[in-house]
Amino acid sequence: MAFDIVTVVGGSLGGLAVAHELRAIGADVTVYERSRDRTQPRGAGIVMQPEVADLLERLGHPVSSVSVLLHERQQLHRDGSITRYHAPQWMTAWDTIFGVLHRALPAAAYRLDSTFTAAESDGEGVTAHFGAGHRVRSSLVVGADGVGSAVRASMGEGGAARFAGYVAVRGLEPEAGLPRDLIDLFADRFTLFGTPGTQLLCYLVPGVDGRTSVGARRVNWVWYVNVGEPVLAGLLTGRTGRRYDYFVPPGELAAPAVAWLGGLAATALPPQFAELVRHSNVFLQPVYDMPSGPMVGDRVVAVGDAAGTVRPHTASGTSKAFGDAATLAATLVTHCGGATEALRRWESRRRAHQAALAAHGLALARRSGLGDSGPRFDPTPPLRVSLGT
């Protein structure tokens, strides 16, 4: 069974990684993305991992060209005091990696405004169905369409994402727009603070145009906060009344949510982090658990978050998707004539890897008191949900 024509569903980093890995073994690959504009920095900062670095190197982009090098780690304490130690690490950003991967694809190989609805397989190939009656014939469909994966659902494994009991509040600010004392504190360092039920991490990443020079970078931060599931409705309802599912973009948080976060920052965070939050245009992502499910169906494969999620504390969500892509390509090129059994073995290995990462992420969260077992910071009174269009 040869997979020479491939349809990839989902045009984020995992889908782009699949496209490049399969193109490298000679497949004709087209990526279909449901959104009309795939430039929103949903992932913000990314810790550089070997799987990501390997693909970038093969595309002619060494780690140093797309990352900011940090030299130290520092722990902020509630009173503003600091503990530091030497710990070099490379940091990059979602939109930086997206830009590199997207530009390296032919324009015709990436199609926006394409909502996947179903896949029909037969002995000769698979037909992917998209909105408005559009159909695409290929030899393999790869689902890289995230935690709410329509491809996974088409395999009969839709599953239900479970709220993990906390949200990731984020900021991604140009360093030139922040107070000098904050930049002096955060530059060249991975900074963190945590108490049971809340944790904030901060580091510099490349600028919006990928530049890594001093003055052109951005300060990326993520603040994990325990909240009860009933609070989600208010947090995910934007300022216009629109209800979001997995991501509230910058500028869309409703005023009551912004006010609550500002007050919480002032009382729960070190003063340096509280000041950073005040100067940021925050956005938000709930943390969900999607258990691992089958990754291989009849000429359909799921990778990345579409196959199961890991907690963000592992710093491996992106690298897991890249690893899925690289090992899938290696499996297909090695077993081109009889890939079905090889794909099953690939699935077994990748699901074991997923399970280990998921368990590690859960252990890290519990150690920090994040999730259902830790203290909560629910707003009082509850956030009002305003209905709109």
N, C-alpha and C positions, 0 to 999 in steps of 0.2 A: 504494500500500500504506500504509494508515494504522495507526499504532501508538498506539491510544487507551487500551488496557488493558495494563498492564505488570506483570510479575512480576519482582521483584528478589531474587536469591539472595545472601545475605550481608548481615548487619545491622551491620557495623562502619562506619567513617567513610565509606568509598567507597560502600557501599550506600545510606547515608543521603543522601549528596550526590546520587546518581542520583535518589533518590526526590524530593528537593526540586526539582531541576532539571527533571525531567519533569512533576511536578505544576504547575510554573510555566507550562508550555506547554499545560496542560489535560488531561494524561493521568491516568487513574485508576491509581494505583500502590500495590502492596502489597509490603512487604519481608518476606522469610522468612529467619529466622536459626536455625541448627541448634542452638546452645547453649540451655540453659535459663535462663541468667542472663548477660546481656551487659554486666556492669558492671566486669569485670576490666580494669585500665588497661594493656592490652598494649602500647600505644605509648609510654606515659610522656610525656616531654617532646616538644614539637613546635615547630620554628622557624616562626613565622608567615610565610606566603608569600602573594602576591597572589591566587592562585586561591581559597585558603581565605578570605582577608579579604573578597573580593567576595561570596561566598555569605553569609557571616555578616552583612555590611552589609545585604544585601537581606532578611534575616530579622530585622533590627532590632537587631543586636548588633555595634556598632562594635568594632574591634580593641582599643581601650583598655579595654573592659568585660570582655574574656575573656583578657587577656594581661598579662604583667609586662614592664615596660620596663627593659632593661639599658642602661647608659651606657658601659661600658668592656669591653675584652677584656684578659685578663691571662694570661700564660704563666708557669706554675709550672716551676721547674727542680728537678732531682733533689735538690739540697741545700736546697730550700725557699725559695730566692730567687725574686723576682717581677719580671717585665717587664710594663708596662701601656701601653695606648694607647686613645684615644677611638674608640668604635665602637658607636653606638646600635643597638638591635635589640629587637624584640618577641618574647616567648616565651610559649607556651601549653602546654596539656597535652591528652592524648588524652581523658581523661574529661570535661574542661571542654567541648571541642568536641562530644563525643558527647552530653552532656547538653543542650546547646543544640539540636542537630539532632533528637534523639529527642523532646524536649518539643514541638517545633514540628510534629510529625506527629500526626495523629489516632491514638488508641490502637489502633483496628481496623486501621490500616495497617501495623502492626509485629507480626509473629507469631513467637514463640519456639518452640523444640523442633520445628523443621521441617527435616528432613534431606533435601536434594535428591538424587534418584537418577537422573533421566533427563528428557529433553525430546523430545517427538515433534511434528514440524511437519507441516503440510499446507497446502493452498492457502488455507484460511480463517483459520488461526491456529496456536497452539502450545500443547501440553498439558505442563505441568511436573508430574512425579511426585515425591512426597515419601514419607517413611516411613509405615508403617501403611496404605498404600494410598491416601493422600490425593492428589487430583489437582486442579490449578488450570488453568483455560483462560484464555488471554490472547492478545494480539496480538504480544507480544515478551517474551522472557526476557533479563534482563541479569544476567550473572554477576559479582558483586563479592565472591566468596568466597575471596579470598586465594591464597597461594602453592600450596596444595594443592587448587586449585579443581576441584570436581566438575563445574561447568559447562564449564570448558575441556576436561575429559576427555570430556564428552558430545559435544563438537564434534569428537572424534577427535584432539585435541591435548593429551593429558594431560601429556606431557613428563615429565622427571625433574628435580626440584630438586637442584642440586649444592652440596654444602657448600663454602663459600668459603675455609675454612681458619682461621676465627677465630669467636669468640663475642662477643656483646654482654652483658656483665654489667651489671646496672642497679640503681639505687636510687631511691626516691621517698619522701623523708622530710619530715614536718612540720618547719618551721623552729623551732617552739617546743620541739621535743624534742632539738635538737642544741646542742652547746656554743656559747656566745656568740661565742667567737673565730672559729669556723668561719663563722657567719652573717655576722659583720663582714667576713670575707675574701671570701665568695662573693656577698653581696647586691649587686645592681645591676651584676654583672659576668659575662661569659661567660669561664669559666676553663678552660684546657686544659694538658695535658702529653702529651708523646709521645716515645718512642724507638722504634727499629725493632722491630716486632713487638707493640707495645702502645701504646694511646692512651686518655686519659681526658678527657672533657668534662663540665662541670658548669655549671648555671645554675638560677635560681629560676623557678618556674611557679606558676599559681594553686593555691589550696588545694583540698582534696577537694570542697568545696562551691562552687568557682569564685571564692572571694574572693581579692582581690589586695592587700589591705591588709597593712602590715607586721605580722608576727606570725602571719598566717593563711596564708601562702604555704607552698610546699614546695620542698625542694632536690632537683632532678632531676640524676642523673648517669648516664653510660654509659661503660663501660670495655671497650674492645676488646682481646682477648687472643688471640694466635695459639695454636692447639692442633691436634694431628693428629686426623684423623677417627676413629681408634680410641678417642680420649679421650671422644668424644661420648656413647657408651653410658653411661659413668659419670656424666657431667654431666646427662644427660637422664633418669636414673633417680632419681626423687624419694625422699624419706625413707621413704615407705610402700612403696617398691618399684614404684610406678607408673611406666611409661615414657611420657614426653612426646615429642611430635614437633617442635613449633615454639616452645614457650614453657613454661618452668618457673616457676610463679607464686611470689610472695613467700611465704616460709616453707616451701617445698616442696623446696629444695635439700637433698640428703643431707649428713649431718655431715662425711664425708670431703671433699666438694666445698667446703663452707664453710670447713673448716680449711685446705685448699689455697689458696683465694682469700685468706684472711687472711694466710697466710704469704707469698704472692706480693706482696700489697699492701705488706707491711712491707719487702720487699727491693727491689721494682721501682718504687715510686711515691714522689713527694715526701711528706714526713711529714704535710702537711695532708690530702692525699688518702687516705693510709693511715688516718688517724684517721676520715675520713668513711666509709670502707668499714667500719671496725669498728663504727660507730654505725648501720649500715644493715641493713634486712631485705632482702637482695639477691634478685633474680630474674634470669632468664637467657633469652636468645634466641640460637640459632645464626644465623649469617649465611649465607643461601643465595642462589644465583643460579638464577633461572628464566628461560631465554631467551625473548625475545619470540616469540609465536606468532600465528596468525590471530585477529583480534578479532571477526570477523563471520562467522556461519554462517547457516543457514536459520531466520530469526526468532529467532536467539540471538546475543547480543553479550557480550564479555568486557571488563572494565575493571579498572584498578588493578593490583594484584599478580596477579590472575587472568590478566591478559594478559602479564605479565612483570615481573620485579623490577628495582629499581635498588639500588645499595649505599646504606647509610644516611648515608654521608658527604656525599651530595648534598643532604641535608635536604629532599628533594623527593618522598619516597614518598607522603605524604598529598596534596601539591599535584598530583602526577601523576594520582591518582585523581579529584580534584576537577576537574582540567582535562579528563579523559576525559568526566566527567559533563556539564560545561557545554557542551563542543563537541558531544557527542552530542545534547543537547537542541536546540542551535542547528541541527544538521543535520536533525533530524526535523521541526522546526517550519517550516523553510524549504523542505523537499522532501517535504511530507506526501503528495503524490500519486504520487511515483515515487522512493521513498527508497532503493531497492536500490543503484543506482549511486552515489548520494550517500554511502551508508554505506561503500561501498568506498573512496571518496576520503577520507572521514573516517578509515577504518582506515589508509590509507597515510600520512596526516599524523601520526596518533598513534603509529604504529609507528616512524616516523622520529624523533619526539620521544623515544620510549622508548629507541631505540638510542643517541641522542646522550647522554641522561642515564646510561645504563648504561656507556658508554665513559668518560664523565667520572668516574663513581663508581669505576670500576676504576683509572683513572689516579691518583685521590686515594688510594686504598688502597695502591697500589704505592709511591707517594711516601712513605707512612708505614711501609712494610715490612709491611703487613697482608695476610695471605693466604698462599697456597702458597709464594711466593718469599721470605718473610721468616723470621726466627728464630722458633722455637716455645718455648712455656713449659709443655710437658707435665708433669703431676705425676709425681714420683718418690717412692715406687713408684706404679704406676698405680692409679687409683681403683677400688675394688672395686664390682662391680655386684651388689646384693642383689636377689633375685627375690621378688616379693610379689604382692598382688592390689590 
